[in-house]
Amino acid sequence: MRIVSGKFKGRVIEMPKDIRPTSDKVRAALFNILRGRTAGARFLDLYCGSGAIGIEALSQGASKAVFVDSDFKSIHILKKNLAGLNIKIDTIYNKDGIKAIDLFKASGERFDIVFLDPPYNKDMAKNTLIKISACDILTPNAVVVAEIFKKESLPERIGALIKSRTYKYGDTVMEFYTL
């Protein structure tokens, strides 16, 4: 898989064998939609897999990216990808996404952009959004993006989060929420 834009554009990263990566087309669309918001942003990549989304955010000028995944193999590949791009990151959590949110709440860490791409069809996106809404980890103008399967649906409102946009790309749907 290749980084689609920014300072790492064209660089190749590894992918774990047993995950469903966000396609190049969807990643390019995501960062076109987020254009102007990424530079200087504090970015949280939940259920990060290879880290492609967070790496794209750093490539686009995010000031910080935090990576979370519960799969040890994915974390290992993420670390290799970061090292291969000479990115020094110490904010990698080998932890369940929902449990990681509790850590961020406890430490007072806040994010401008949160991207979550949990396994499809398990209500994990909805449950993660509920947790994000209940915890004070978002800056006032934050955006939360949930990648889900086209047959899934998320409510228009989840606590303080309000769905602002929906984009469909084949089997993939990106739901955008704001406060």
N, CA, C and O atoms as a DFTB+ gen file, in Angstrom:
716 C
 N C O
     1  1       0.842      -1.167       0.000
     2  2       0.000       0.000       0.000
     3  2       0.893       1.237       0.000
     4  3       1.961       1.247       0.611
     5  1       0.441       2.275      -0.691
     6  2       1.206       3.510      -0.795
     7  2       0.496       4.655      -0.064
     8  3      -0.731       4.690       0.030
     9  1       1.302       5.589       0.448
    10  2       0.762       6.823       1.013
    11  2       0.301       7.664      -0.177
    12  3       1.037       7.810      -1.153
    13  1      -0.915       8.218      -0.103
    14  2      -1.517       8.858      -1.274
    15  2      -1.238      10.347      -1.407
    16  3      -1.431      10.907      -2.486
    17  1      -0.785      11.013      -0.331
    18  2      -0.577      12.459      -0.453
    19  2       0.389      12.974       0.606
    20  3       0.787      12.245       1.515
    21  1       0.755      14.238       0.471
    22  2       1.600      14.882       1.458
    23  2       3.066      14.548       1.299
    24  3       3.498      14.071       0.250
    25  1       3.834      14.805       2.360
    26  2       5.289      14.667       2.273
    27  2       5.764      13.224       2.119
    28  3       6.890      12.997       1.677
    29  1       4.930      12.243       2.475
    30  2       5.310      10.832       2.297
    31  2       4.643      10.207       1.069
    32  3       4.669       8.987       0.905
    33  1       4.048      11.034       0.210
    34  2       3.328      10.543      -0.966
    35  2       4.186       9.563      -1.767
    36  3       5.350       9.828      -2.066
    37  1       3.580       8.430      -2.104
    38  2       4.233       7.420      -2.914
    39  2       5.048       6.411      -2.126
    40  3       5.442       5.378      -2.667
    41  1       5.306       6.692      -0.861
    42  2       6.084       5.755      -0.045
    43  2       5.222       4.527       0.260
    44  3       4.016       4.644       0.478
    45  1       5.842       3.372       0.272
    46  2       5.137       2.105       0.481
    47  2       5.176       1.740       1.959
    48  3       6.204       1.875       2.623
    49  1       4.030       1.273       2.459
    50  2       3.965       0.750       3.827
    51  2       3.438      -0.674       3.777
    52  3       2.739      -1.059       2.840
    53  1       3.783      -1.452       4.801
    54  2       3.318      -2.836       4.898
    55  2       1.907      -2.881       5.464
    56  3       1.466      -1.972       6.166
    57  1       1.218      -3.960       5.141
    58  2      -0.131      -4.190       5.669
    59  2      -0.181      -5.545       6.365
    60  3       0.353      -6.523       5.841
    61  1      -0.812      -5.623       7.539
    62  2      -1.035      -6.937       8.148
    63  2      -1.906      -7.778       7.212
    64  3      -2.758      -7.245       6.502
    65  1      -1.688      -9.081       7.217
    66  2      -2.411      -9.960       6.286
    67  2      -3.883     -10.126       6.609
    68  3      -4.695     -10.317       5.703
    69  1      -4.241     -10.056       7.871
    70  2      -5.616     -10.405       8.257
    71  2      -6.475      -9.199       8.629
    72  3      -7.384      -9.318       9.451
    73  1      -6.197      -8.039       8.030
    74  2      -7.060      -6.884       8.271
    75  2      -7.640      -6.397       6.950
    76  3      -7.175      -6.770       5.873
    77  1      -8.653      -5.567       7.054
    78  2      -9.286      -4.957       5.897
    79  2      -8.802      -3.508       5.830
    80  3      -9.287      -2.659       6.578
    81  1      -7.845      -3.220       4.935
    82  2      -7.313      -1.854       4.901
    83  2      -8.280      -0.872       4.243
    84  3      -9.077      -1.245       3.382
    85  1      -8.194       0.378       4.661
    86  2      -8.939       1.440       3.994
    87  2      -8.279       1.662       2.638
    88  3      -7.069       1.876       2.561
    89  1      -9.062       1.610       1.583
    90  2      -8.504       1.685       0.222
    91  2      -7.856       3.040      -0.045
    92  3      -8.142       4.030       0.628
    93  1      -6.977       3.057      -1.042
    94  2      -6.328       4.302      -1.462
    95  2      -7.372       5.358      -1.815
    96  3      -7.237       6.525      -1.447
    97  1      -8.411       4.936      -2.532
    98  2      -9.469       5.861      -2.969
    99  2     -10.153       6.505      -1.766
   100  3     -10.381       7.714      -1.751
   101  1     -10.478       5.698      -0.762
   102  2     -11.178       6.219       0.424
   103  2     -10.237       7.108       1.239
   104  3     -10.656       8.154       1.734
   105  1      -8.972       6.706       1.386
   106  2      -8.007       7.547       2.122
   107  2      -7.831       8.890       1.429
   108  3      -7.815       9.932       2.084
   109  1      -7.697       8.868       0.100
   110  2      -7.553      10.129      -0.649
   111  2      -8.787      11.000      -0.463
   112  3      -8.671      12.209      -0.259
   113  1      -9.963      10.395      -0.532
   114  2     -11.205      11.152      -0.346
   115  2     -11.280      11.733       1.062
   116  3     -11.648      12.896       1.232
   117  1     -10.938      10.937       2.070
   118  2     -10.961      11.403       3.463
   119  2     -10.117      12.659       3.628
   120  3     -10.570      13.647       4.206
   121  1      -8.899      12.620       3.124
   122  2      -8.012      13.763       3.335
   123  2      -8.337      14.941       2.428
   124  3      -7.953      16.070       2.731
   125  1      -9.037      14.701       1.320
   126  2      -9.571      15.826       0.544
   127  2     -10.687      16.512       1.321
   128  3     -10.778      17.740       1.332
   129  1     -11.531      15.722       1.966
   130  2     -12.619      16.286       2.769
   131  2     -12.060      17.054       3.969
   132  3     -12.574      18.109       4.339
   133  1     -11.001      16.508       4.569
   134  2     -10.399      17.142       5.755
   135  2      -9.410      18.256       5.398
   136  3      -8.810      18.851       6.294
   137  1      -9.235      18.541       4.138
   138  2      -8.258      19.548       3.694
   139  2      -8.414      20.825       4.524
   140  3      -9.522      21.322       4.725
   141  1      -7.304      21.331       4.987
   142  2      -7.323      22.544       5.796
   143  2      -7.464      22.277       7.284
   144  3      -7.142      23.146       8.095
   145  1      -7.936      21.101       7.660
   146  2      -8.107      20.759       9.074
   147  2      -6.935      19.951       9.616
   148  3      -6.691      19.934      10.822
   149  1      -6.214      19.284       8.727
   150  2      -5.190      18.336       9.162
   151  2      -3.915      19.029       9.640
   152  3      -3.313      18.597      10.624
   153  1      -3.497      20.094       8.960
   154  2      -2.251      20.773       9.324
   155  2      -2.320      21.251      10.775
   156  3      -3.219      22.001      11.154
   157  1      -1.360      20.805      11.571
   158  2      -1.293      21.192      12.978
   159  2      -2.232      20.441      13.898
   160  3      -2.229      20.681      15.105
   161  1      -3.032      19.539      13.362
   162  2      -4.045      18.833      14.159
   163  2      -3.439      17.742      15.038
   164  3      -2.392      17.173      14.729
   165  1      -4.124      17.475      16.130
   166  2      -3.838      16.319      16.983
   167  2      -4.804      15.228      16.512
   168  3      -6.021      15.378      16.623
   169  1      -4.250      14.129      15.986
   170  2      -5.011      13.113      15.259
   171  2      -4.985      11.793      16.035
   172  3      -3.924      11.331      16.453
   173  1      -6.154      11.198      16.219
   174  2      -6.270       9.885      16.868
   175  2      -6.731       8.864      15.839
   176  3      -7.789       9.019      15.230
   177  1      -5.933       7.821      15.650
   178  2      -6.234       6.729      14.720
   179  2      -6.587       5.496      15.556
   180  3      -5.705       4.753      15.988
   181  1      -7.897       5.290      15.779
   182  2      -8.387       4.150      16.557
   183  2      -8.584       2.943      15.658
   184  3      -9.046       3.084      14.525
   185  1      -8.239       1.752      16.150
   186  2      -8.301       0.524      15.355
   187  2      -7.413       0.725      14.126
   188  3      -7.852       0.520      12.995
   189  1      -6.169       1.125      14.356
   190  2      -5.302       1.666      13.306
   191  2      -4.742       0.640      12.336
   192  3      -4.330       1.025      11.241
   193  1      -4.702      -0.637      12.673
   194  2      -4.119      -1.611      11.750
   195  2      -2.682      -1.252      11.429
   196  3      -1.846      -1.184      12.329
   197  1      -2.381      -1.021      10.157
   198  2      -1.024      -0.681       9.711
   199  2      -0.630       0.745      10.059
   200  3       0.545       1.105       9.987
   201  1      -1.614       1.560      10.438
   202  2      -1.363       2.968      10.726
   203  2      -1.488       3.861       9.511
   204  3      -1.118       5.033       9.574
   205  1      -2.001       3.340       8.401
   206  2      -2.057       4.101       7.144
   207  2      -2.770       5.438       7.304
   208  3      -2.311       6.443       6.760
   209  1      -3.877       5.476       8.033
   210  2      -4.635       6.725       8.178
   211  2      -3.847       7.741       9.004
   212  3      -3.729       8.900       8.606
   213  1      -3.316       7.325      10.130
   214  2      -2.522       8.232      10.957
   215  2      -1.263       8.702      10.247
   216  3      -0.859       9.855      10.397
   217  1      -0.639       7.815       9.471
   218  2       0.544       8.198       8.699
   219  2       0.156       9.220       7.633
   220  3       0.887      10.183       7.402
   221  1      -0.990       9.016       6.985
   222  2      -1.487      10.012       6.015
   223  2      -1.685      11.362       6.709
   224  3      -1.356      12.404       6.142
   225  1      -2.223      11.345       7.942
   226  2      -2.433      12.597       8.682
   227  2      -1.094      13.292       8.929
   228  3      -0.980      14.503       8.738
   229  1      -0.088      12.535       9.349
   230  2       1.241      13.115       9.560
   231  2       1.820      13.618       8.242
   232  3       2.469      14.664       8.208
   233  1       1.592      12.889       7.167
   234  2       2.064      13.288       5.847
   235  2       1.435      14.612       5.426
   236  3       2.040      15.390       4.689
   237  1       0.209      14.862       5.903
   238  2      -0.530      16.090       5.583
   239  2      -0.277      17.204       6.592
   240  3      -0.895      18.266       6.508
   241  1       0.628      16.973       7.550
   242  2       1.010      18.046       8.450
   243  2       0.409      18.011       9.843
   244  3       0.529      18.989      10.581
   245  1      -0.235      16.917      10.226
   246  2      -0.742      16.825      11.606
   247  2       0.434      16.988      12.572
   248  3       1.530      16.492      12.311
   249  1       0.203      17.679      13.677
   250  2       1.285      17.896      14.638
   251  2       1.545      16.667      15.491
   252  3       2.641      16.490      16.022
   253  1       0.526      15.815      15.618
   254  2       0.670      14.610      16.436
   255  2      -0.319      13.567      15.932
   256  3      -1.440      13.889      15.540
   257  1       0.116      12.324      15.951
   258  2      -0.783      11.204      15.667
   259  2      -0.616      10.193      16.783
   260  3       0.500       9.860      17.180
   261  1      -1.735       9.713      17.281
   262  2      -1.775       8.684      18.311
   263  2      -2.418       7.460      17.662
   264  3      -3.462       7.564      17.019
   265  1      -1.785       6.305      17.839
   266  2      -2.230       5.065      17.200
   267  2      -2.690       4.074      18.257
   268  3      -2.028       3.890      19.279
   269  1      -3.844       3.430      18.002
   270  2      -4.389       2.447      18.938
   271  2      -4.868       1.229      18.147
   272  3      -5.622       1.357      17.183
   273  1      -4.420       0.054      18.570
   274  2      -4.938      -1.197      18.012
   275  2      -4.704      -2.301      19.035
   276  3      -3.690      -2.302      19.732
   277  1      -5.630      -3.227      19.123
   278  2      -5.510      -4.313      20.100
   279  2      -4.711      -5.503      19.571
   280  3      -4.352      -6.396      20.340
   281  1      -4.429      -5.525      18.268
   282  2      -3.731      -6.654      17.655
   283  2      -2.220      -6.428      17.672
   284  3      -1.724      -5.463      17.090
   285  1      -1.500      -7.315      18.337
   286  2      -0.057      -7.178      18.465
   287  2       0.645      -7.172      17.111
   288  3       1.584      -6.402      16.908
   289  1       0.195      -8.031      16.168
   290  2       0.827      -8.077      14.844
   291  2       0.667      -6.741      14.108
   292  3       1.594      -6.275      13.444
   293  1      -0.503      -6.140      14.231
   294  2      -0.720      -4.832      13.599
   295  2       0.202      -3.779      14.201
   296  3       0.771      -2.965      13.475
   297  1       0.352      -3.789      15.519
   298  2       1.233      -2.825      16.189
   299  2       2.676      -3.028      15.726
   300  3       3.398      -2.055      15.505
   301  1       3.099      -4.281      15.579
   302  2       4.454      -4.570      15.108
   303  2       4.666      -3.985      13.704
   304  3       5.690      -3.353      13.445
   305  1       3.716      -4.193      12.814
   306  2       3.827      -3.665      11.446
   307  2       3.757      -2.139      11.456
   308  3       4.489      -1.485      10.713
   309  1       2.893      -1.571      12.282
   310  2       2.828      -0.118      12.423
   311  2       4.201       0.448      12.796
   312  3       4.665       1.410      12.186
   313  1       4.846      -0.152      13.799
   314  2       6.168       0.325      14.225
   315  2       7.188       0.219      13.094
   316  3       8.023       1.108      12.929
   317  1       7.128      -0.865      12.310
   318  2       8.018      -1.008      11.150
   319  2       7.727       0.080      10.116
   320  3       8.652       0.653       9.541
   321  1       6.452       0.364       9.883
   322  2       6.079       1.402       8.914
   323  2       6.593       2.773       9.354
   324  3       7.135       3.528       8.547
   325  1       6.421       3.084      10.627
   326  2       6.889       4.370      11.134
   327  2       8.411       4.472      11.040
   328  3       8.945       5.506      10.639
   329  1       9.102       3.400      11.410
   330  2      10.566       3.395      11.328
   331  2      11.031       3.556       9.876
   332  3      11.988       4.280       9.601
   333  1      10.354       2.881       8.963
   334  2      10.712       2.968       7.549
   335  2      10.541       4.361       6.970
   336  3      11.207       4.723       6.000
   337  1       9.646       5.142       7.565
   338  2       9.426       6.524       7.125
   339  2      10.204       7.515       7.994
   340  3      10.110       8.729       7.811
   341  1      10.975       6.973       8.944
   342  2      11.758       7.785       9.874
   343  2      10.868       8.714      10.712
   344  3      11.220       9.863      10.975
   345  1       9.702       8.185      11.124
   346  2       8.781       8.920      11.982
   347  2       8.971       8.409      13.398
   348  3       8.837       7.214      13.661
   349  1       9.281       9.313      14.302
   350  2       9.469       8.939      15.704
   351  2       8.185       9.241      16.467
   352  3       7.837      10.401      16.690
   353  1       7.488       8.182      16.863
   354  2       6.216       8.298      17.575
   355  2       6.301       7.452      18.834
   356  3       6.697       6.288      18.780
   357  1       5.937       8.024      19.947
   358  2       5.919       7.239      21.185
   359  2       4.493       7.053      21.709
   360  3       4.288       6.587      22.829
   361  1       3.526       7.420      20.894
   362  2       2.132       7.321      21.329
   363  2       1.420       6.224      20.545
   364  3       0.537       6.481      19.727
   365  1       1.835       4.997      20.826
   366  2       1.237       3.802      20.231
   367  2       0.708       2.961      21.383
   368  3       1.436       2.655      22.327
   369  1      -0.551       2.595      21.298
   370  2      -1.177       1.808      22.355
   371  2      -1.649       0.479      21.802
   372  3      -2.457       0.436      20.874
   373  1      -1.143      -0.608      22.371
   374  2      -1.614      -1.948      22.036
   375  2      -2.753      -2.245      23.012
   376  3      -2.570      -2.903      24.036
   377  1      -3.932      -1.734      22.656
   378  2      -5.060      -1.733      23.592
   379  2      -6.369      -1.671      22.809
   380  3      -6.403      -1.205      21.670
   381  1      -7.421      -2.136      23.420
   382  2      -8.768      -2.001      22.876
   383  2      -9.095      -0.509      22.718
   384  3      -8.785       0.297      23.595
   385  1      -9.720      -0.154      21.601
   386  2     -10.030       1.250      21.311
   387  2     -10.867       1.930      22.377
   388  3     -10.584       3.068      22.750
   389  1     -11.885       1.259      22.869
   390  2     -12.759       1.858      23.881
   391  2     -12.006       2.059      25.197
   392  3     -12.174       3.084      25.858
   393  1     -11.185       1.091      25.574
   394  2     -10.397       1.235      26.810
   395  2      -9.360       2.349      26.676
   396  3      -9.060       3.032      27.656
   397  1      -8.818       2.536      25.489
   398  2      -7.842       3.604      25.270
   399  2      -8.480       4.970      25.489
   400  3      -7.826       5.888      25.983
   401  1      -9.738       5.108      25.129
   402  2     -10.432       6.390      25.320
   403  2     -10.443       6.762      26.800
   404  3     -10.302       7.935      27.145
   405  1     -10.608       5.772      27.676
   406  2     -10.544       6.046      29.119
   407  2      -9.174       6.593      29.514
   408  3      -9.085       7.487      30.355
   409  1      -8.109       6.064      28.915
   410  2      -6.758       6.572      29.198
   411  2      -6.624       8.034      28.790
   412  3      -6.060       8.843      29.527
   413  1      -7.143       8.363      27.620
   414  2      -7.053       9.744      27.138
   415  2      -7.859      10.688      28.026
   416  3      -7.433      11.807      28.312
   417  1      -9.018      10.222      28.452
   418  2      -9.837      11.041      29.347
   419  2      -9.086      11.295      30.660
   420  3      -9.035      12.425      31.145
   421  1      -8.511      10.243      31.223
   422  2      -7.799      10.359      32.503
   423  2      -6.584      11.279      32.400
   424  3      -6.256      11.988      33.351
   425  1      -5.917      11.267      31.245
   426  2      -4.715      12.092      31.085
   427  2      -5.025      13.504      30.594
   428  3      -4.146      14.365      30.572
   429  1      -6.280      13.740      30.201
   430  2      -6.664      15.058      29.697
   431  2      -6.272      15.293      28.242
   432  3      -6.326      16.423      27.756
   433  1      -5.879      14.236      27.555
   434  2      -5.488      14.370      26.148
   435  2      -6.725      14.625      25.291
   436  3      -7.761      13.983      25.465
   437  1      -6.598      15.575      24.359
   438  2      -7.722      15.951      23.494
   439  2      -7.273      15.940      22.036
   440  3      -6.100      16.157      21.729
   441  1      -8.218      15.686      21.158
   442  2      -7.912      15.526      19.740
   443  2      -8.783      16.429      18.878
   444  3      -9.931      16.728      19.207
   445  1      -8.189      16.857      17.749
   446  2      -8.901      17.665      16.757
   447  2      -9.628      16.778      15.750
   448  3     -10.706      17.120      15.264
   449  1      -9.017      15.630      15.445
   450  2      -9.595      14.690      14.489
   451  2      -9.452      13.287      15.062
   452  3      -8.373      12.888      15.500
   453  1     -10.556      12.547      15.054
   454  2     -10.543      11.142      15.464
   455  2     -11.066      10.326      14.287
   456  3     -12.136      10.605      13.746
   457  1     -10.295       9.318      13.902
   458  2     -10.719       8.390      12.858
   459  2     -10.813       7.011      13.469
   460  3      -9.878       6.548      14.123
   461  1     -11.957       6.347      13.254
   462  2     -12.100       4.986      13.759
   463  2     -12.582       4.068      12.653
   464  3     -13.506       4.381      11.903
   465  1     -11.927       2.931      12.582
   466  2     -12.228       1.927      11.564
   467  2     -12.208       0.547      12.218
   468  3     -11.329      -0.270      11.945
   469  1     -13.198       0.299      13.092
   470  2     -13.223      -0.998      13.776
   471  2     -13.710      -2.104      12.848
   472  3     -14.220      -1.828      11.763
   473  1     -13.552      -3.356      13.273
   474  2     -14.118      -4.454      12.474
   475  2     -15.602      -4.188      12.190
   476  3     -16.347      -3.715      13.048
   477  1     -15.997      -4.508      10.968
   478  2     -17.382      -4.269      10.529
   479  2     -18.375      -5.192      11.239
   480  3     -18.018      -6.268      11.719
   481  1     -19.623      -4.742      11.292
   482  2     -20.779      -5.533      11.718
   483  2     -20.702      -6.062      13.150
   484  3     -21.194      -7.157      13.424
   485  1     -20.107      -5.326      14.046
   486  2     -20.038      -5.770      15.439
   487  2     -20.488      -4.680      16.407
   488  3     -20.258      -4.797      17.611
   489  1     -21.120      -3.626      15.906
   490  2     -21.546      -2.471      16.713
   491  2     -20.381      -1.745      17.373
   492  3     -20.597      -0.913      18.255
   493  1     -19.154      -2.044      16.963
   494  2     -17.998      -1.399      17.581
   495  2     -17.931       0.087      17.247
   496  3     -17.534       0.889      18.092
   497  1     -18.312       0.464      16.030
   498  2     -18.293       1.885      15.662
   499  2     -19.257       2.657      16.553
   500  3     -18.902       3.693      17.114
   501  1     -20.465       2.152      16.677
   502  2     -21.475       2.830      17.505
   503  2     -21.014       2.896      18.963
   504  3     -21.099       3.952      19.589
   505  1     -20.535       1.796      19.499
   506  2     -20.098       1.770      20.898
   507  2     -18.898       2.689      21.135
   508  3     -18.786       3.305      22.194
   509  1     -18.011       2.779      20.157
   510  2     -16.860       3.672      20.283
   511  2     -17.317       5.128      20.244
   512  3     -16.815       5.955      21.006
   513  1     -18.257       5.444      19.369
   514  2     -18.783       6.813      19.310
   515  2     -19.496       7.187      20.613
   516  3     -19.386       8.321      21.082
   517  1     -20.217       6.244      21.188
   518  2     -20.867       6.491      22.478
   519  2     -19.812       6.834      23.528
   520  3     -19.983       7.774      24.304
   521  1     -18.725       6.071      23.547
   522  2     -17.651       6.298      24.520
   523  2     -16.973       7.646      24.277
   524  3     -16.706       8.382      25.227
   525  1     -16.695       7.972      23.025
   526  2     -16.075       9.259      22.699
   527  2     -16.966      10.402      23.172
   528  3     -16.484      11.374      23.754
   529  1     -18.255      10.281      22.922
   530  2     -19.192      11.325      23.324
   531  2     -19.236      11.506      24.837
   532  3     -19.412      12.620      25.330
   533  1     -19.079      10.416      25.564
   534  2     -19.166      10.462      27.028
   535  2     -17.881      10.962      27.686
   536  3     -17.887      11.306      28.868
   537  1     -16.793      11.006      26.943
   538  2     -15.498      11.410      27.500
   539  2     -15.069      12.740      26.885
   540  3     -15.412      13.045      25.743
   541  1     -14.342      13.501      27.626
   542  2     -13.916      14.824      27.182
   543  2     -12.552      14.722      26.495
   544  3     -11.541      15.170      27.037
   545  1     -12.532      14.121      25.282
   546  2     -11.257      13.969      24.577
   547  2     -11.228      14.769      23.279
   548  3     -10.255      14.680      22.530
   549  1     -12.265      15.542      22.997
   550  2     -12.352      16.294      21.746
   551  2     -12.170      17.787      21.992
   552  3     -12.652      18.329      22.987
   553  1     -11.468      18.441      21.072
   554  2     -11.376      19.891      21.112
   555  2     -12.730      20.461      20.645
   556  3     -13.522      19.727      20.054
   557  1     -13.008      21.737      20.892
   558  2     -14.328      22.288      20.548
   559  2     -14.744      22.148      19.084
   560  3     -15.932      21.978      18.810
   561  1     -13.817      22.211      18.144
   562  2     -14.166      22.113      16.720
   563  2     -13.767      20.768      16.117
   564  3     -13.549      20.666      14.910
   565  1     -13.673      19.753      16.945
   566  2     -13.214      18.435      16.497
   567  2     -14.176      17.803      15.502
   568  3     -15.365      18.118      15.454
   569  1     -13.617      16.906      14.718
   570  2     -14.409      16.064      13.827
   571  2     -14.055      14.613      14.140
   572  3     -12.895      14.274      14.375
   573  1     -15.088      13.765      14.137
   574  2     -14.918      12.331      14.354
   575  2     -15.431      11.633      13.098
   576  3     -16.547      11.887      12.646
   577  1     -14.601      10.750      12.541
   578  2     -14.962      10.039      11.319
   579  2     -14.995       8.550      11.617
   580  3     -14.014       7.977      12.090
   581  1     -16.137       7.930      11.336
   582  2     -16.287       6.486      11.518
   583  2     -16.407       5.832      10.152
   584  3     -17.268       6.196       9.351
   585  1     -15.530       4.855       9.891
   586  2     -15.630       4.068       8.668
   587  2     -16.425       2.815       8.988
   588  3     -16.080       2.061       9.897
   589  1     -17.498       2.601       8.226
   590  2     -18.367       1.452       8.463
   591  2     -18.703       0.775       7.128
   592  3     -18.442       1.322       6.057
   593  1     -19.285      -0.420       7.216
   594  2     -19.748      -1.162       6.050
   595  2     -21.074      -0.575       5.583
   596  3     -21.870      -0.112       6.399
   597  1     -21.312      -0.590       4.285
   598  2     -22.505       0.045       3.716
   599  2     -23.823      -0.474       4.292
   600  3     -24.821       0.247       4.259
   601  1     -23.859      -1.698       4.818
   602  2     -25.103      -2.247       5.372
   603  2     -25.281      -1.898       6.846
   604  3     -26.317      -2.200       7.437
   605  1     -24.273      -1.263       7.439
   606  2     -24.396      -0.793       8.811
   607  2     -25.016       0.599       8.780
   608  3     -25.039       1.261       7.743
   609  1     -25.515       1.027       9.926
   610  2     -25.995       2.401      10.020
   611  2     -25.691       2.929      11.412
   612  3     -25.667       2.187      12.394
   613  1     -25.463       4.210      11.463
   614  2     -25.199       4.876      12.728
   615  2     -26.256       5.953      12.930
   616  3     -26.743       6.530      11.957
   617  1     -26.616       6.231      14.176
   618  2     -27.641       7.241      14.437
   619  2     -27.188       8.648      14.026
   620  3     -25.995       8.921      13.896
   621  1     -28.165       9.524      13.828
   622  2     -27.880      10.915      13.482
   623  2     -27.207      11.640      14.645
   624  3     -26.418      12.564      14.446
   625  1     -27.530      11.208      15.848
   626  2     -26.962      11.830      17.047
   627  2     -26.546      10.738      18.026
   628  3     -27.282       9.782      18.273
   629  1     -25.349      10.908      18.574
   630  2     -24.861      10.004      19.614
   631  2     -24.328      10.892      20.725
   632  3     -23.227      11.433      20.620
   633  1     -25.101      11.041      21.781
   634  2     -24.715      11.949      22.857
   635  2     -24.533      13.343      22.300
   636  3     -25.448      13.894      21.688
   637  1     -23.356      13.921      22.505
   638  2     -23.068      15.276      22.025
   639  2     -22.635      15.295      20.555
   640  3     -22.502      16.368      19.966
   641  1     -22.419      14.136      19.967
   642  2     -21.968      14.064      18.572
   643  2     -23.151      14.084      17.618
   644  3     -24.125      13.353      17.797
   645  1     -23.051      14.933      16.602
   646  2     -24.110      15.070      15.602
   647  2     -23.530      14.742      14.232
   648  3     -22.505      15.291      13.828
   649  1     -24.202      13.838      13.526
   650  2     -23.738      13.458      12.184
   651  2     -23.867      14.664      11.268
   652  3     -24.935      15.267      11.154
   653  1     -22.763      15.004      10.618
   654  2     -22.774      16.172       9.740
   655  2     -22.708      15.801       8.259
   656  3     -23.224      16.531       7.413
   657  1     -22.076      14.672       7.944
   658  2     -21.936      14.262       6.546
   659  2     -21.795      12.749       6.444
   660  3     -21.346      12.080       7.375
   661  1     -22.190      12.235       5.289
   662  2     -22.018      10.816       4.980
   663  2     -21.484      10.714       3.561
   664  3     -21.990      11.360       2.644
   665  1     -20.452       9.891       3.392
   666  2     -19.880       9.653       2.071
   667  2     -19.817       8.154       1.842
   668  3     -19.427       7.396       2.729
   669  1     -20.212       7.724       0.620
   670  2     -20.223       6.304       0.281
   671  2     -19.247       6.042      -0.867
   672  3     -19.212       6.761      -1.866
   673  1     -18.454       4.979      -0.680
   674  2     -17.473       4.550      -1.676
   675  2     -17.555       3.028      -1.769
   676  3     -16.899       2.322      -1.003
   677  1     -18.358       2.522      -2.703
   678  2     -18.525       1.076      -2.822
   679  2     -19.125       0.514      -1.540
   680  3     -20.205       0.933      -1.123
   681  1     -18.427      -0.438      -0.910
   682  2     -18.911      -1.059       0.331
   683  2     -18.580      -0.246       1.574
   684  3     -18.998      -0.596       2.678
   685  1     -17.832       0.834       1.399
   686  2     -17.358       1.626       2.531
   687  2     -18.172       2.906       2.678
   688  3     -18.476       3.582       1.696
   689  1     -18.518       3.224       3.917
   690  2     -19.214       4.472       4.239
   691  2     -18.389       5.203       5.291
   692  3     -17.907       4.599       6.250
   693  1     -18.234       6.504       5.099
   694  2     -17.598       7.333       6.123
   695  2     -18.655       8.283       6.686
   696  3     -19.263       9.069       5.960
   697  1     -18.852       8.188       7.988
   698  2     -19.805       9.048       8.705
   699  2     -19.008      10.086       9.484
   700  3     -18.126       9.729      10.266
   701  1     -19.307      11.362       9.278
   702  2     -18.616      12.455       9.945
   703  2     -19.503      13.014      11.056
   704  3     -20.683      13.294      10.843
   705  1     -18.920      13.170      12.238
   706  2     -19.629      13.723      13.388
   707  2     -18.877      14.934      13.931
   708  3     -17.647      14.984      13.906
   709  1     -19.640      15.902      14.418
   710  2     -19.068      17.065      15.095
   711  2     -19.831      17.287      16.388
   712  3     -20.898      16.714      16.605
   713  1     -19.268      18.126      17.239
   714  2     -19.935      18.453      18.510
   715  2     -21.057      19.457      18.281
   716  3     -21.733      19.854      19.230
